[in-house]
Amino acid sequence: MSAITVRFYSLWRHHLGRDNVTLQAEDIDGALTQIEDDFGPQLRAKLEASGIHLDGSIQDNSLILLNGTALRNVKSTQLKEGDVLHIFPPGIGG
């Protein structure tokens, strides 16, 4: 297991009341499962109180980068000590 940092941005940071957390995980899926278990219910409750319904998991509703690279472009799902997951809410606007 590797110690990684998870950084939350914008609306997620606001509703979770923190900008980062450190966790232990072997791979990206394990880290995302921990994030959902630890923060998903809190985030959904805060959003619901604001009149926003969140379907699916945090992962389903976020842009997630590993060390600055979008997950869809990451070649290995294994995490190493010091990796950083950046989690952004979906972009809105027009």
C-alpha positions as CSV (number, residue, x, y, z in Angstrom):
1,M,0.0,0.0,0.0
2,S,1.1,3.5,-0.8
3,A,0.3,6.8,1.0
4,I,-1.3,9.1,-1.5
5,T,-2.9,12.6,-1.3
6,V,-6.4,13.2,-2.5
7,R,-7.2,16.9,-3.3
8,F,-10.7,18.2,-3.6
9,Y,-11.6,21.3,-5.6
10,S,-14.4,23.9,-5.9
11,L,-17.8,22.7,-4.9
12,W,-16.5,19.3,-3.6
13,R,-14.0,21.2,-1.4
14,H,-16.8,23.5,-0.1
15,H,-19.3,20.7,0.7
16,L,-16.7,18.3,2.2
17,G,-15.1,21.1,4.3
18,R,-11.6,20.0,3.4
19,D,-9.2,20.5,0.6
20,N,-7.2,17.2,0.9
21,V,-6.9,13.9,2.7
22,T,-4.2,11.3,2.8
23,L,-5.1,7.6,2.4
24,Q,-3.4,4.2,1.8
25,A,-4.2,2.4,-1.4
26,E,-2.6,-0.1,-3.8
27,D,-4.4,1.1,-6.9
28,I,-6.7,3.7,-8.3
29,D,-9.9,1.6,-7.9
30,G,-9.1,1.0,-4.2
31,A,-8.5,4.7,-3.7
32,L,-11.8,5.6,-5.4
33,T,-13.7,3.0,-3.3
34,Q,-12.3,4.5,-0.1
35,I,-13.1,8.0,-1.3
36,E,-16.7,7.0,-2.1
37,D,-17.1,5.2,1.2
38,D,-15.6,8.0,3.3
39,F,-17.0,11.0,1.5
40,G,-19.9,10.0,-0.8
41,P,-22.7,10.0,1.7
42,Q,-21.6,13.4,3.2
43,L,-21.3,15.0,-0.2
44,R,-24.7,13.7,-1.4
45,A,-26.4,14.9,1.8
46,K,-24.9,18.4,1.5
47,L,-25.8,18.6,-2.2
48,E,-29.4,17.4,-1.5
49,A,-29.7,20.1,1.2
50,S,-28.8,22.6,-1.6
51,G,-31.4,21.2,-4.0
52,I,-28.9,19.2,-6.1
53,H,-29.4,15.5,-6.7
54,L,-26.2,13.5,-7.4
55,D,-26.8,10.3,-9.3
56,G,-24.0,7.8,-9.0
57,S,-20.7,7.9,-7.2
58,I,-18.2,10.8,-6.8
59,Q,-16.2,9.2,-9.5
60,D,-19.2,9.2,-11.9
61,N,-19.7,12.9,-11.3
62,S,-16.1,14.2,-11.3
63,L,-13.1,14.9,-13.4
64,I,-10.2,12.9,-11.7
65,L,-6.6,13.4,-12.5
66,L,-3.6,11.3,-11.2
67,N,-0.6,13.5,-10.9
68,G,-2.1,15.9,-13.5
69,T,-3.1,13.2,-16.0
70,A,-6.8,12.3,-16.7
71,L,-7.6,8.8,-15.6
72,R,-8.6,7.8,-19.1
73,N,-4.9,8.5,-20.2
74,V,-3.2,6.8,-17.2
75,K,-1.4,3.6,-18.3
76,S,-1.0,1.9,-14.9
77,T,-3.6,1.8,-12.2
78,Q,-1.0,1.0,-9.5
79,L,-0.3,3.8,-7.1
80,K,3.1,4.7,-5.7
81,E,4.1,6.6,-2.6
82,G,3.4,10.4,-3.0
83,D,0.9,10.1,-5.9
84,V,-1.8,12.8,-5.9
85,L,-5.4,12.3,-7.1
86,H,-7.1,15.6,-8.0
87,I,-10.9,15.5,-7.9
88,F,-13.0,18.3,-9.6
89,P,-16.7,18.6,-9.8
90,P,-18.2,18.6,-13.3
91,G,-17.8,21.9,-15.2
92,I,-20.9,24.0,-15.6
93,G,-21.5,27.0,-17.7
94,G,-22.3,28.1,-21.1
